[in-house]
Amino acid sequence: MTARILDGKALGTKLRARLGARIAGLGFKPGLRVVRVGEDPASGVYVRNKDRAALEAGFDSATLHLPEATSEAMLLAEIARLNADPAVDGILVQLPLPGHIRAEAAIAAVDPAKDVDGFHPLNAGRLAAGQKGLVPCTPRGVMHLLAEAGVVLPGARALVLGRSQIVGRPMAQLLLGADCTVTIAHSRTRDLPGECRRAEILIAAAGRAEMVRGDWISPGAVVIDVGINRLADGRLGGDVAFQEVVVHAAAISPVPGGVGPMTIACLLENTLEAAVARRGLVAGWRKAPR
Ligand code: GUN
C-alpha cells in the first residue's frame, strides 16, 4: 500500500479562495492584526505568510512589529488598544514572546471575541465544554484534512501524540466532539509504539523529528503530521518518518505542504467568523434577528 498524500497546500488554497469569495460579498473587510515582538527569525517568516495570505483573500490585515525591549505592560496596552478598535476583528500575538513577557498574560489580555488563535482560557474552556467559540487554527486545519481524507470519525480510534495547549489538547477535544474514541499520548506514555498501533487516526504533534516510525502504524491508518523540524541534512521534516510510514498508511499529510498551509487558512476562517459574530451577522451575512 502507498498512502494517499493529503495536499494541504491545495486544500488551503481552495479554502482561502472560498473565504475570499465570501468577503467579496460582505461589504466590509474583516480586520486582522498580528502582533510580533522582537526578532525571532522563524516568527518573521510565519507572520509574513499570514499577512500575505490575509491580504490576498481580501482582509484588512496589518502586522504590528514591536521592538524586543517592549515591556509586558506596553504589550498589554497595545492589545487593549486593538481590543477597543472596532475595525479590528481578530488579534493574534505571535509566539514565542521574548523571555521577559509572560505569554499567558498576553493571551489572557486579548478580547475572547477577537481571539482568532483560540488560545484564551475562555475559548479553551468553551471547547472543553462542547460550546461554540474560536478554535485553535492548527487543530481546525487538521479536521479539514481528515474530512478531505474521507475518514468516518464517529467511533474511530484516534490517537493524539502531544499534549500542548496549542495543538494536542484542543485537537483531542475536537476529535472527541466528532465522536472519536480519543487517546492522548505524550512523552511519559508507556509503550508509545503499541498505543500508536491501535490508532485508526494518528495525529503527531510531539515536536520530535521523525519520532513516529513505520512499524508504529496500523495498516490503513490516516496519519496527520503536525511537526515541523529542521532535519540533520538541512531539510524540513515532520514528527513522522514519512518514507517508512507512507507504505503502511491509507493517507498521510506531508511536511512541508500539509498542516502548515491549513493553519494559515484556518486563521483566516477564524477571523471571518469573529468578524461575522462580532457584527451580529449570520450565515447569509444579514443582521441576525433579535
Ligand atoms: N507560533 C507558532 N505557531 C503559532 C500559532 O499558531 N499562533 C501563534 N500566536 N503563535 C505561534
py3Dmol code that shows the C-alpha trace and the ligand (Angstrom):
import py3Dmol

protein = """\
ATOM      1  CA  MET A   1       0.000   0.000   0.000  1.00  0.00           C
ATOM      2  CA  THR A   2       1.136   3.530  -0.682  1.00  0.00           C
ATOM      3  CA  ALA A   3      -0.703   6.230   1.176  1.00  0.00           C
ATOM      4  CA  ARG A   4      -2.679   8.982  -0.448  1.00  0.00           C
ATOM      5  CA  ILE A   5      -0.855  12.269   0.119  1.00  0.00           C
ATOM      6  CA  LEU A   6      -3.113  14.884   1.729  1.00  0.00           C
ATOM      7  CA  ASP A   7      -2.177  18.092  -0.065  1.00  0.00           C
ATOM      8  CA  GLY A   8      -2.623  20.881   2.494  1.00  0.00           C
ATOM      9  CA  LYS A   9      -1.285  23.451   0.083  1.00  0.00           C
ATOM     10  CA  ALA A  10      -4.039  22.782  -2.466  1.00  0.00           C
ATOM     11  CA  LEU A  11      -6.740  22.425   0.198  1.00  0.00           C
ATOM     12  CA  GLY A  12      -5.592  25.631   1.925  1.00  0.00           C
ATOM     13  CA  THR A  13      -5.693  27.497  -1.382  1.00  0.00           C
ATOM     14  CA  LYS A  14      -9.229  26.248  -2.003  1.00  0.00           C
ATOM     15  CA  LEU A  15     -10.373  27.283   1.482  1.00  0.00           C
ATOM     16  CA  ARG A  16      -8.759  30.733   1.155  1.00  0.00           C
ATOM     17  CA  ALA A  17     -10.456  31.255  -2.213  1.00  0.00           C
ATOM     18  CA  ARG A  18     -13.801  30.332  -0.641  1.00  0.00           C
ATOM     19  CA  LEU A  19     -13.215  32.815   2.190  1.00  0.00           C
ATOM     20  CA  GLY A  20     -12.194  35.481  -0.338  1.00  0.00           C
ATOM     21  CA  ALA A  21     -15.445  34.976  -2.249  1.00  0.00           C
ATOM     22  CA  ARG A  22     -17.456  35.354   0.972  1.00  0.00           C
ATOM     23  CA  ILE A  23     -15.584  38.516   1.890  1.00  0.00           C
ATOM     24  CA  ALA A  24     -16.265  39.984  -1.543  1.00  0.00           C
ATOM     25  CA  GLY A  25     -19.995  39.716  -0.781  1.00  0.00           C
ATOM     26  CA  LEU A  26     -19.672  41.136   2.695  1.00  0.00           C
ATOM     27  CA  GLY A  27     -19.394  44.864   2.082  1.00  0.00           C
ATOM     28  CA  PHE A  28     -16.517  45.327   4.502  1.00  0.00           C
ATOM     29  CA  LYS A  29     -13.039  43.897   5.056  1.00  0.00           C
ATOM     30  CA  PRO A  30     -12.618  41.862   8.240  1.00  0.00           C
ATOM     31  CA  GLY A  31      -9.679  43.299  10.189  1.00  0.00           C
ATOM     32  CA  LEU A  32      -6.759  41.150  11.353  1.00  0.00           C
ATOM     33  CA  ARG A  33      -3.828  42.412  13.412  1.00  0.00           C
ATOM     34  CA  VAL A  34      -0.800  40.195  14.012  1.00  0.00           C
ATOM     35  CA  VAL A  35       1.441  41.369  16.839  1.00  0.00           C
ATOM     36  CA  ARG A  36       5.084  40.349  16.723  1.00  0.00           C
ATOM     37  CA  VAL A  37       7.522  41.265  19.486  1.00  0.00           C
ATOM     38  CA  GLY A  38      11.272  41.006  18.939  1.00  0.00           C
ATOM     39  CA  GLU A  39      13.302  39.305  16.241  1.00  0.00           C
ATOM     40  CA  ASP A  40      12.652  35.551  16.401  1.00  0.00           C
ATOM     41  CA  PRO A  41      13.527  34.684  12.773  1.00  0.00           C
ATOM     42  CA  ALA A  42      11.019  31.843  12.312  1.00  0.00           C
ATOM     43  CA  SER A  43       8.254  34.138  13.600  1.00  0.00           C
ATOM     44  CA  GLY A  44       9.234  36.667  10.934  1.00  0.00           C
ATOM     45  CA  VAL A  45       8.529  34.093   8.204  1.00  0.00           C
ATOM     46  CA  TYR A  46       5.268  32.894   9.791  1.00  0.00           C
ATOM     47  CA  VAL A  47       3.947  36.415  10.296  1.00  0.00           C
ATOM     48  CA  ARG A  48       4.746  37.462   6.727  1.00  0.00           C
ATOM     49  CA  ASN A  49       2.976  34.373   5.372  1.00  0.00           C
ATOM     50  CA  LYS A  50      -0.127  35.060   7.486  1.00  0.00           C
ATOM     51  CA  ASP A  51      -0.227  38.713   6.468  1.00  0.00           C
ATOM     52  CA  ARG A  52       0.210  37.936   2.763  1.00  0.00           C
ATOM     53  CA  ALA A  53      -2.497  35.261   2.776  1.00  0.00           C
ATOM     54  CA  ALA A  54      -4.896  37.600   4.609  1.00  0.00           C
ATOM     55  CA  LEU A  55      -4.351  40.482   2.181  1.00  0.00           C
ATOM     56  CA  GLU A  56      -4.750  38.172  -0.836  1.00  0.00           C
ATOM     57  CA  ALA A  57      -8.097  36.915   0.476  1.00  0.00           C
ATOM     58  CA  GLY A  58      -9.353  40.495   0.926  1.00  0.00           C
ATOM     59  CA  PHE A  59      -8.852  41.008   4.652  1.00  0.00           C
ATOM     60  CA  ASP A  60      -7.719  44.315   6.126  1.00  0.00           C
ATOM     61  CA  SER A  61      -4.507  42.883   7.582  1.00  0.00           C
ATOM     62  CA  ALA A  62      -1.512  44.508   9.219  1.00  0.00           C
ATOM     63  CA  THR A  63       1.417  43.415  11.367  1.00  0.00           C
ATOM     64  CA  LEU A  64       2.497  45.393  14.407  1.00  0.00           C
ATOM     65  CA  HIS A  65       6.165  44.701  14.914  1.00  0.00           C
ATOM     66  CA  LEU A  66       7.221  45.843  18.386  1.00  0.00           C
ATOM     67  CA  PRO A  67      10.869  46.009  19.495  1.00  0.00           C
ATOM     68  CA  GLU A  68      12.471  43.268  21.620  1.00  0.00           C
ATOM     69  CA  ALA A  69      12.683  45.741  24.543  1.00  0.00           C
ATOM     70  CA  THR A  70       8.879  46.167  24.677  1.00  0.00           C
ATOM     71  CA  SER A  71       7.752  45.628  28.274  1.00  0.00           C
ATOM     72  CA  GLU A  72       4.867  43.349  29.179  1.00  0.00           C
ATOM     73  CA  ALA A  73       2.852  46.412  30.253  1.00  0.00           C
ATOM     74  CA  MET A  74       3.476  48.079  26.877  1.00  0.00           C
ATOM     75  CA  LEU A  75       2.365  44.950  25.016  1.00  0.00           C
ATOM     76  CA  LEU A  76      -0.786  44.671  27.149  1.00  0.00           C
ATOM     77  CA  ALA A  77      -1.561  48.343  26.431  1.00  0.00           C
ATOM     78  CA  GLU A  78      -1.185  47.680  22.701  1.00  0.00           C
ATOM     79  CA  ILE A  79      -3.518  44.668  22.945  1.00  0.00           C
ATOM     80  CA  ALA A  80      -6.054  46.801  24.877  1.00  0.00           C
ATOM     81  CA  ARG A  81      -5.940  49.377  22.078  1.00  0.00           C
ATOM     82  CA  LEU A  82      -6.664  46.653  19.464  1.00  0.00           C
ATOM     83  CA  ASN A  83      -9.459  45.237  21.666  1.00  0.00           C
ATOM     84  CA  ALA A  84     -11.104  48.677  21.645  1.00  0.00           C
ATOM     85  CA  ASP A  85     -10.671  49.302  17.899  1.00  0.00           C
ATOM     86  CA  PRO A  86     -13.983  48.494  16.144  1.00  0.00           C
ATOM     87  CA  ALA A  87     -12.213  47.908  12.801  1.00  0.00           C
ATOM     88  CA  VAL A  88     -10.214  45.030  14.316  1.00  0.00           C
ATOM     89  CA  ASP A  89     -11.976  41.655  14.292  1.00  0.00           C
ATOM     90  CA  GLY A  90      -9.039  39.352  15.004  1.00  0.00           C
ATOM     91  CA  ILE A  91      -5.886  39.710  17.102  1.00  0.00           C
ATOM     92  CA  LEU A  92      -3.012  37.228  17.021  1.00  0.00           C
ATOM     93  CA  VAL A  93       0.011  37.610  19.288  1.00  0.00           C
ATOM     94  CA  GLN A  94       2.763  35.604  17.621  1.00  0.00           C
ATOM     95  CA  LEU A  95       4.584  33.180  19.945  1.00  0.00           C
ATOM     96  CA  PRO A  96       7.227  32.811  21.231  1.00  0.00           C
ATOM     97  CA  LEU A  97       7.434  36.153  23.013  1.00  0.00           C
ATOM     98  CA  PRO A  98      10.710  37.466  24.467  1.00  0.00           C
ATOM     99  CA  GLY A  99      11.547  35.857  27.829  1.00  0.00           C
ATOM    100  CA  HIS A 100      10.589  38.899  29.928  1.00  0.00           C
ATOM    101  CA  ILE A 101       6.959  38.785  28.714  1.00  0.00           C
ATOM    102  CA  ARG A 102       4.575  36.145  30.046  1.00  0.00           C
ATOM    103  CA  ALA A 103       2.757  34.538  27.100  1.00  0.00           C
ATOM    104  CA  GLU A 104      -0.102  33.691  29.470  1.00  0.00           C
ATOM    105  CA  ALA A 105      -0.609  37.364  30.310  1.00  0.00           C
ATOM    106  CA  ALA A 106      -0.640  38.373  26.641  1.00  0.00           C
ATOM    107  CA  ILE A 107      -3.075  35.597  25.710  1.00  0.00           C
ATOM    108  CA  ALA A 108      -5.434  36.463  28.566  1.00  0.00           C
ATOM    109  CA  ALA A 109      -5.393  40.151  27.548  1.00  0.00           C
ATOM    110  CA  VAL A 110      -6.931  39.501  24.113  1.00  0.00           C
ATOM    111  CA  ASP A 111     -10.701  40.051  23.901  1.00  0.00           C
ATOM    112  CA  PRO A 112     -12.066  36.463  23.611  1.00  0.00           C
ATOM    113  CA  ALA A 113     -14.335  37.654  20.761  1.00  0.00           C
ATOM    114  CA  LYS A 114     -11.205  38.661  18.788  1.00  0.00           C
ATOM    115  CA  ASP A 115      -9.052  35.702  19.893  1.00  0.00           C
ATOM    116  CA  VAL A 116      -8.531  34.170  16.430  1.00  0.00           C
ATOM    117  CA  ASP A 117      -5.783  31.912  17.829  1.00  0.00           C
ATOM    118  CA  GLY A 118      -8.358  30.344  20.158  1.00  0.00           C
ATOM    119  CA  PHE A 119      -5.792  30.372  22.971  1.00  0.00           C
ATOM    120  CA  HIS A 120      -7.715  32.478  25.527  1.00  0.00           C
ATOM    121  CA  PRO A 121      -8.773  30.378  28.545  1.00  0.00           C
ATOM    122  CA  LEU A 122     -12.411  31.288  27.853  1.00  0.00           C
ATOM    123  CA  ASN A 123     -12.231  29.808  24.329  1.00  0.00           C
ATOM    124  CA  ALA A 124     -10.224  26.792  25.559  1.00  0.00           C
ATOM    125  CA  GLY A 125     -12.906  26.277  28.226  1.00  0.00           C
ATOM    126  CA  ARG A 126     -15.720  26.606  25.709  1.00  0.00           C
ATOM    127  CA  LEU A 127     -14.091  23.951  23.531  1.00  0.00           C
ATOM    128  CA  ALA A 128     -13.652  21.618  26.510  1.00  0.00           C
ATOM    129  CA  ALA A 129     -17.290  22.218  27.489  1.00  0.00           C
ATOM    130  CA  GLY A 130     -18.510  21.441  23.956  1.00  0.00           C
ATOM    131  CA  GLN A 131     -19.679  25.040  23.403  1.00  0.00           C
ATOM    132  CA  LYS A 132     -19.223  27.294  20.380  1.00  0.00           C
ATOM    133  CA  GLY A 133     -16.155  29.514  20.372  1.00  0.00           C
ATOM    134  CA  LEU A 134     -12.977  30.290  18.469  1.00  0.00           C
ATOM    135  CA  VAL A 135     -10.907  27.126  17.964  1.00  0.00           C
ATOM    136  CA  PRO A 136      -7.084  26.984  17.604  1.00  0.00           C
ATOM    137  CA  CYS A 137      -6.074  27.132  13.949  1.00  0.00           C
ATOM    138  CA  THR A 138      -3.839  24.063  13.653  1.00  0.00           C
ATOM    139  CA  PRO A 139      -6.328  21.554  15.099  1.00  0.00           C
ATOM    140  CA  ARG A 140      -9.053  23.160  12.984  1.00  0.00           C
ATOM    141  CA  GLY A 141      -6.857  22.663   9.918  1.00  0.00           C
ATOM    142  CA  VAL A 142      -6.298  19.022  10.854  1.00  0.00           C
ATOM    143  CA  MET A 143     -10.079  18.479  10.956  1.00  0.00           C
ATOM    144  CA  HIS A 144     -10.292  19.838   7.382  1.00  0.00           C
ATOM    145  CA  LEU A 145      -7.541  17.408   6.309  1.00  0.00           C
ATOM    146  CA  LEU A 146      -9.381  14.485   7.933  1.00  0.00           C
ATOM    147  CA  ALA A 147     -12.557  15.488   6.077  1.00  0.00           C
ATOM    148  CA  GLU A 148     -10.533  15.602   2.855  1.00  0.00           C
ATOM    149  CA  ALA A 149      -9.216  12.103   3.617  1.00  0.00           C
ATOM    150  CA  GLY A 150     -12.839  10.942   3.859  1.00  0.00           C
ATOM    151  CA  VAL A 151     -12.373   9.357   7.289  1.00  0.00           C
ATOM    152  CA  VAL A 152     -15.522   8.363   9.133  1.00  0.00           C
ATOM    153  CA  LEU A 153     -14.909   9.939  12.529  1.00  0.00           C
ATOM    154  CA  PRO A 154     -17.694   8.617  14.783  1.00  0.00           C
ATOM    155  CA  GLY A 155     -16.345   5.637  16.682  1.00  0.00           C
ATOM    156  CA  ALA A 156     -12.868   5.817  15.120  1.00  0.00           C
ATOM    157  CA  ARG A 157      -9.881   5.223  17.420  1.00  0.00           C
ATOM    158  CA  ALA A 158      -7.845   8.443  17.300  1.00  0.00           C
ATOM    159  CA  LEU A 159      -4.502   8.963  18.978  1.00  0.00           C
ATOM    160  CA  VAL A 160      -3.113  12.446  19.579  1.00  0.00           C
ATOM    161  CA  LEU A 161       0.610  12.370  20.230  1.00  0.00           C
ATOM    162  CA  GLY A 162       1.392  15.522  22.232  1.00  0.00           C
ATOM    163  CA  ARG A 163      -0.489  17.474  24.914  1.00  0.00           C
ATOM    164  CA  SER A 164       0.340  21.117  24.181  1.00  0.00           C
ATOM    165  CA  GLN A 165      -2.198  23.895  24.748  1.00  0.00           C
ATOM    166  CA  ILE A 166      -1.820  24.955  21.109  1.00  0.00           C
ATOM    167  CA  VAL A 167      -2.281  21.593  19.383  1.00  0.00           C
ATOM    168  CA  GLY A 168      -2.580  18.393  21.440  1.00  0.00           C
ATOM    169  CA  ARG A 169      -5.295  19.326  23.916  1.00  0.00           C
ATOM    170  CA  PRO A 170      -7.624  21.244  21.553  1.00  0.00           C
ATOM    171  CA  MET A 171      -7.043  18.551  18.898  1.00  0.00           C
ATOM    172  CA  ALA A 172      -8.244  15.863  21.308  1.00  0.00           C
ATOM    173  CA  GLN A 173     -11.303  17.976  22.182  1.00  0.00           C
ATOM    174  CA  LEU A 174     -12.247  18.446  18.515  1.00  0.00           C
ATOM    175  CA  LEU A 175     -11.904  14.720  17.809  1.00  0.00           C
ATOM    176  CA  LEU A 176     -13.959  13.916  20.897  1.00  0.00           C
ATOM    177  CA  GLY A 177     -16.583  16.418  19.710  1.00  0.00           C
ATOM    178  CA  ALA A 178     -16.652  14.486  16.413  1.00  0.00           C
ATOM    179  CA  ASP A 179     -17.366  11.253  18.346  1.00  0.00           C
ATOM    180  CA  CYS A 180     -13.939   9.657  18.003  1.00  0.00           C
ATOM    181  CA  THR A 181     -12.565   7.440  20.758  1.00  0.00           C
ATOM    182  CA  VAL A 182      -9.606   9.590  21.750  1.00  0.00           C
ATOM    183  CA  THR A 183      -6.299   8.765  23.417  1.00  0.00           C
ATOM    184  CA  ILE A 184      -3.792  11.478  24.290  1.00  0.00           C
ATOM    185  CA  ALA A 185      -0.247  10.116  24.383  1.00  0.00           C
ATOM    186  CA  HIS A 186       2.878  12.017  25.448  1.00  0.00           C
ATOM    187  CA  SER A 187       6.493  11.687  26.476  1.00  0.00           C
ATOM    188  CA  ARG A 188       5.586   9.728  29.639  1.00  0.00           C
ATOM    189  CA  THR A 189       3.250   7.275  27.880  1.00  0.00           C
ATOM    190  CA  ARG A 190       4.242   3.635  28.378  1.00  0.00           C
ATOM    191  CA  ASP A 191       4.572   1.640  25.136  1.00  0.00           C
ATOM    192  CA  LEU A 192       4.086   4.503  22.714  1.00  0.00           C
ATOM    193  CA  PRO A 193       4.529   2.255  19.633  1.00  0.00           C
ATOM    194  CA  GLY A 194       1.801  -0.057  20.950  1.00  0.00           C
ATOM    195  CA  GLU A 195      -0.597   2.848  21.581  1.00  0.00           C
ATOM    196  CA  CYS A 196       0.043   4.174  18.060  1.00  0.00           C
ATOM    197  CA  ARG A 197      -0.527   0.748  16.502  1.00  0.00           C
ATOM    198  CA  ARG A 198      -4.106   0.700  17.851  1.00  0.00           C
ATOM    199  CA  ALA A 199      -4.944   4.015  16.195  1.00  0.00           C
ATOM    200  CA  GLU A 200      -7.009   4.376  13.028  1.00  0.00           C
ATOM    201  CA  ILE A 201      -6.251   8.109  13.083  1.00  0.00           C
ATOM    202  CA  LEU A 202      -2.863   9.298  14.308  1.00  0.00           C
ATOM    203  CA  ILE A 203      -2.130  12.988  14.890  1.00  0.00           C
ATOM    204  CA  ALA A 204       1.600  13.505  15.515  1.00  0.00           C
ATOM    205  CA  ALA A 205       2.278  16.715  17.442  1.00  0.00           C
ATOM    206  CA  ALA A 206       5.127  15.694  19.716  1.00  0.00           C
ATOM    207  CA  GLY A 207       7.769  18.124  18.451  1.00  0.00           C
ATOM    208  CA  ARG A 208      10.393  15.422  17.844  1.00  0.00           C
ATOM    209  CA  ALA A 209      11.765  14.876  14.357  1.00  0.00           C
ATOM    210  CA  GLU A 210      10.735  11.592  12.705  1.00  0.00           C
ATOM    211  CA  MET A 211       9.705  10.059  16.016  1.00  0.00           C
ATOM    212  CA  VAL A 212       6.811   8.029  14.581  1.00  0.00           C
ATOM    213  CA  ARG A 213       8.239   5.000  12.751  1.00  0.00           C
ATOM    214  CA  GLY A 214       6.755   2.784  10.051  1.00  0.00           C
ATOM    215  CA  ASP A 215       6.142  -0.184  12.363  1.00  0.00           C
ATOM    216  CA  TRP A 216       4.063   2.038  14.715  1.00  0.00           C
ATOM    217  CA  ILE A 217       1.344   2.363  12.069  1.00  0.00           C
ATOM    218  CA  SER A 218      -1.715   0.172  11.762  1.00  0.00           C
ATOM    219  CA  PRO A 219      -2.229  -0.748   8.079  1.00  0.00           C
ATOM    220  CA  GLY A 220      -4.737   1.681   6.569  1.00  0.00           C
ATOM    221  CA  ALA A 221      -4.426   4.346   9.276  1.00  0.00           C
ATOM    222  CA  VAL A 222      -4.733   8.050   8.457  1.00  0.00           C
ATOM    223  CA  VAL A 223      -1.678   9.945   9.680  1.00  0.00           C
ATOM    224  CA  ILE A 224      -1.535  13.723  10.132  1.00  0.00           C
ATOM    225  CA  ASP A 225       1.898  15.186  10.826  1.00  0.00           C
ATOM    226  CA  VAL A 226       1.805  18.466  12.757  1.00  0.00           C
ATOM    227  CA  GLY A 227       5.570  18.545  13.414  1.00  0.00           C
ATOM    228  CA  ILE A 228       7.948  20.939  11.737  1.00  0.00           C
ATOM    229  CA  ASN A 229      11.605  20.234  12.372  1.00  0.00           C
ATOM    230  CA  ARG A 230      14.915  21.021  10.733  1.00  0.00           C
ATOM    231  CA  LEU A 231      16.459  17.611   9.958  1.00  0.00           C
ATOM    232  CA  ALA A 232      20.177  16.802  10.238  1.00  0.00           C
ATOM    233  CA  ASP A 233      20.583  17.108   6.442  1.00  0.00           C
ATOM    234  CA  GLY A 234      19.013  20.598   6.457  1.00  0.00           C
ATOM    235  CA  ARG A 235      15.623  19.589   5.030  1.00  0.00           C
ATOM    236  CA  LEU A 236      12.339  20.350   6.795  1.00  0.00           C
ATOM    237  CA  GLY A 237      10.613  17.304   8.188  1.00  0.00           C
ATOM    238  CA  GLY A 238       7.779  16.357  10.495  1.00  0.00           C
ATOM    239  CA  ASP A 239       7.344  14.180  13.565  1.00  0.00           C
ATOM    240  CA  VAL A 240       6.670  11.202  11.280  1.00  0.00           C
ATOM    241  CA  ALA A 241       9.319   9.195   9.411  1.00  0.00           C
ATOM    242  CA  PHE A 242       7.490   9.819   6.135  1.00  0.00           C
ATOM    243  CA  GLN A 243       9.237   7.277   3.881  1.00  0.00           C
ATOM    244  CA  GLU A 244       8.614   4.456   6.387  1.00  0.00           C
ATOM    245  CA  VAL A 245       5.012   5.402   7.172  1.00  0.00           C
ATOM    246  CA  VAL A 246       3.838   6.128   3.624  1.00  0.00           C
ATOM    247  CA  VAL A 247       3.917   2.395   2.791  1.00  0.00           C
ATOM    248  CA  HIS A 248       1.595   1.460   5.692  1.00  0.00           C
ATOM    249  CA  ALA A 249      -0.901   4.328   5.978  1.00  0.00           C
ATOM    250  CA  ALA A 250      -4.010   4.910   3.837  1.00  0.00           C
ATOM    251  CA  ALA A 251      -3.385   8.666   3.848  1.00  0.00           C
ATOM    252  CA  ILE A 252      -0.687  10.955   5.210  1.00  0.00           C
ATOM    253  CA  SER A 253      -0.069  14.698   5.321  1.00  0.00           C
ATOM    254  CA  PRO A 254       3.435  15.708   4.214  1.00  0.00           C
ATOM    255  CA  VAL A 255       5.794  18.255   5.808  1.00  0.00           C
ATOM    256  CA  PRO A 256       6.040  20.811   4.364  1.00  0.00           C
ATOM    257  CA  GLY A 257       2.780  21.226   2.455  1.00  0.00           C
ATOM    258  CA  GLY A 258       0.381  19.505   4.848  1.00  0.00           C
ATOM    259  CA  VAL A 259      -0.807  21.061   8.087  1.00  0.00           C
ATOM    260  CA  GLY A 260       1.144  24.352   7.764  1.00  0.00           C
ATOM    261  CA  PRO A 261      -0.900  25.887   4.915  1.00  0.00           C
ATOM    262  CA  MET A 262      -4.112  24.719   6.609  1.00  0.00           C
ATOM    263  CA  THR A 263      -3.169  26.566   9.813  1.00  0.00           C
ATOM    264  CA  ILE A 264      -2.954  29.838   7.889  1.00  0.00           C
ATOM    265  CA  ALA A 265      -6.226  29.206   6.039  1.00  0.00           C
ATOM    266  CA  CYS A 266      -7.946  28.463   9.360  1.00  0.00           C
ATOM    267  CA  LEU A 267      -6.606  31.673  10.887  1.00  0.00           C
ATOM    268  CA  LEU A 268      -8.475  33.470   8.105  1.00  0.00           C
ATOM    269  CA  GLU A 269     -11.537  31.273   8.637  1.00  0.00           C
ATOM    270  CA  ASN A 270     -11.493  32.218  12.344  1.00  0.00           C
ATOM    271  CA  THR A 271     -11.066  35.904  11.529  1.00  0.00           C
ATOM    272  CA  LEU A 272     -14.044  35.879   9.181  1.00  0.00           C
ATOM    273  CA  GLU A 273     -16.083  34.006  11.796  1.00  0.00           C
ATOM    274  CA  ALA A 274     -15.089  36.503  14.500  1.00  0.00           C
ATOM    275  CA  ALA A 275     -15.989  39.415  12.196  1.00  0.00           C
ATOM    276  CA  VAL A 276     -19.402  37.984  11.414  1.00  0.00           C
ATOM    277  CA  ALA A 277     -20.152  37.110  15.048  1.00  0.00           C
ATOM    278  CA  ARG A 278     -18.945  40.461  16.427  1.00  0.00           C
ATOM    279  CA  ARG A 279     -21.002  42.426  13.933  1.00  0.00           C
ATOM    280  CA  GLY A 280     -24.166  40.459  14.625  1.00  0.00           C
ATOM    281  CA  LEU A 281     -24.279  38.925  11.145  1.00  0.00           C
ATOM    282  CA  VAL A 282     -25.406  35.373  10.396  1.00  0.00           C
ATOM    283  CA  ALA A 283     -24.517  32.845   7.701  1.00  0.00           C
ATOM    284  CA  GLY A 284     -26.182  34.787   4.857  1.00  0.00           C
ATOM    285  CA  TRP A 285     -24.350  37.894   6.143  1.00  0.00           C
ATOM    286  CA  ARG A 286     -27.577  39.654   7.141  1.00  0.00           C
ATOM    287  CA  LYS A 287     -28.080  41.101  10.598  1.00  0.00           C
ATOM    288  CA  ALA A 288     -29.252  38.397  12.969  1.00  0.00           C
ATOM    289  CA  PRO A 289     -32.889  38.880  14.086  1.00  0.00           C
ATOM    290  CA  ARG A 290     -33.127  39.990  17.703  1.00  0.00           C
TER     291      ARG A 290
END
"""
ligand_1 = """\
11
GUN
N 3.793 30.342 16.941
C 3.826 29.151 16.293
N 2.563 28.760 15.971
C 1.741 29.737 16.411
C 0.328 29.924 16.361
O -0.450 29.100 15.844
N -0.142 31.065 16.904
C 0.669 31.973 17.494
N 0.123 33.061 18.026
N 1.980 31.830 17.564
C 2.509 30.719 17.010
"""
view = py3Dmol.view(width=600, height=400)
view.addModel(protein, "pdb")
view.setStyle({"model": 0}, {"cartoon": {"style": "trace"}})
view.addModel(ligand_1, "xyz")
view.setStyle({"model": 1}, {"stick": {}})
view.zoomTo()
view.show()
